[in-house]
Amino acid sequence: MSTRSPLDTRRTPSFRPAAVLSLFYFAGFFMLFGMLLVFPELMRVLESTPPGPEQQKAAEELVHAVFRPRLPFAVALAIAATAAGIWFKALPGLRF
């Protein structure tokens, strides 16, 4: 007679951190699209201003001024990219 209980023969479910991975993918896509939306204007400022503290201050002000109105676009694109990646099973760790 076996000393194992019927509960031991069942397979325990594996840990699948889908929610955490989804948040990480969203954050990564948000950073990517945010940088892509600000990059052209930032390059113009960096090319036209001589290096130094003035250039850094001008770049910081530009990023704040330019990114604020484009924030909803970056969020929408990040949500769409994350959803598409999950739907088409293209994101590692989220392939069910």
Secondary structure by P-SEA (a helix, b strand, c coil): ccccccccccccccccaaaaaaaaaaaaaaaaaaaaaaaaaaaaaaaaccccaaaaaaaaaaaaaaaccaaaaaaaaaaaaaaaaaaacccccccc
